[in-house]
Amino acid sequence: MPAGNSTGTPSRHRSRALAYVATTRDHGVALVGEGRMDEARSSLGYVLAQRGLALTAEKEAWIDACGDLDSLRRWHDQAVVVASAAGGLQ
């Protein structure tokens, strides 16, 4: 390598490239997960609205703050059959 060239060795480039790919992949997975949660929240809200089940502001905030996809899916399934919105968010 010529003097003054600080580009590094091929193995160093490979390490940087692998680190970039891993970071990019993890970021993509996080975005997909957040997209699924957004869709679950939207779907839950849609079912409740179509059934005429009103939510309190507190329950809406609870849904918006929920970061657990399994809980959102469970609430969706409950919302399909419950008599009240409060009963569907257990």
URCOR-V764945 format. One record per residue. N is the residue number from 1. RES is the residue in three letters. NEAR is the number of other C-alpha atoms within 10 Angstrom. D_FIRST is the distance of its C-alpha to the first C-alpha in Angstrom with 2 decimals. Layout:
N|RES|NEAR|D_FIRST / N|RES|NEAR|D_FIRST
This chain:
1|MET|8|0.00 / 2|PRO|5|3.84 / 3|ALA|5|6.54 / 4|GLY|6|8.68 / 5|ASN|7|6.83 / 6|SER|8|8.95 / 7|THR|9|9.21 / 8|GLY|9|8.94 / 9|THR|10|8.91 / 10|PRO|9|11.20 / 11|SER|9|14.00 / 12|ARG|11|13.92 / 13|HIS|12|14.32 / 14|ARG|11|17.04 / 15|SER|12|18.75 / 16|ARG|12|18.94 / 17|ALA|12|20.23 / 18|LEU|12|22.78 / 19|ALA|12|23.93 / 20|TYR|12|24.48 / 21|VAL|12|26.42 / 22|ALA|12|28.51 / 23|THR|12|29.35 / 24|THR|12|30.25 / 25|ARG|12|32.36 / 26|ASP|12|34.16 / 27|HIS|12|34.90 / 28|GLY|12|36.26 / 29|VAL|12|38.44 / 30|ALA|12|39.78 / 31|LEU|12|40.67 / 32|VAL|12|42.43 / 33|GLY|15|44.34 / 34|GLU|15|45.43 / 35|GLY|12|46.48 / 36|ARG|13|48.62 / 37|MET|21|50.26 / 38|ASP|17|50.96 / 39|GLU|14|52.54 / 40|ALA|22|54.59 / 41|ARG|22|55.84 / 42|SER|16|56.76 / 43|SER|15|58.52 / 44|LEU|23|60.47 / 45|GLY|19|61.56 / 46|TYR|14|62.59 / 47|VAL|17|64.74 / 48|LEU|20|66.40 / 49|ALA|14|67.13 / 50|GLN|11|68.51 / 51|ARG|16|70.78 / 52|GLY|11|71.93 / 53|LEU|17|70.72 / 54|ALA|15|69.95 / 55|LEU|16|67.41 / 56|THR|11|67.85 / 57|ALA|9|65.18 / 58|GLU|9|64.35 / 59|LYS|14|63.80 / 60|GLU|13|61.67 / 61|ALA|11|59.46 / 62|TRP|12|59.33 / 63|ILE|20|58.11 / 64|ASP|14|55.53 / 65|ALA|10|54.17 / 66|CYS|13|54.11 / 67|GLY|15|50.65 / 68|ASP|13|51.94 / 69|LEU|17|52.02 / 70|ASP|11|54.53 / 71|SER|16|56.95 / 72|LEU|23|56.70 / 73|ARG|16|57.42 / 74|ARG|15|60.32 / 75|TRP|20|61.82 / 76|HIS|22|61.54 / 77|ASP|15|63.43 / 78|GLN|19|66.04 / 79|ALA|24|66.42 / 80|VAL|15|67.55 / 81|VAL|12|70.65 / 82|VAL|15|71.57 / 83|ALA|12|74.50 / 84|SER|16|72.71 / 85|ALA|21|69.20 / 86|ALA|14|69.54 / 87|GLY|12|70.36 / 88|GLY|19|67.21 / 89|LEU|19|64.81 / 90|GLN|9|65.54
